[in-house]
Amino acid sequence: MDEYKTLKAAAQDEFTEKRSRFIGYARPVTSEQEALDFIAEIKSRHWDAKHNVYAYCLRDGNVCRYSDDGEPSGTAGMPVLGVIQKSGLTDCAVVVTRYFGGILLGGGGLVRAYSHAASIGIAAAGTVTMRMCLLCSLTCDYSQYGRLASLIPECGGMIDETSFGEGVSIAFRMTREDYDLFLPKLADSTGGSVGAEIAGEEFSPAKE
């Protein structure tokens, strides 16, 4: 997998349906333990709520789990999981807290309410596409720095760090495809006097 879609940040939103208060919490997570800790945190915060329904999906092991937390089977956790999956998200967890308002919503009403709560929580968190990037570096003369500092982003890269010493060292990241296009432009811009090195790779947010 060279890219995946996940949440930008932790966020929440809420609405009221027939006096029941639904709060949708969404958070990016990177492990099952992190997801479980998030769920425990929300349950602790809303210990007095009637239900704390949850669902999460993880890249590691393609794990997807959910809980109705006391709601009728299939009316809560599965709809929340469905919203996550239809959004194409992974490495994320969603908890929907419900404070019962005294009016029954029925099976269809519960599905719609939990789906909506999950959707607005995810919308509040925002989404981001993560792409596999090479972690690169190069060292150039001061006279070459200005051009290369512009060339890297022009080729789709992102500069992480710049160090100034006898020469200028630039740490940057870009996708393998962008890197292959960047190398001949680097050679052309520097007369072949500057080369780039690859230290590793990791997932990074794609440029919007």
Disulfide bonds with the S-S distance in Angstrom:
none
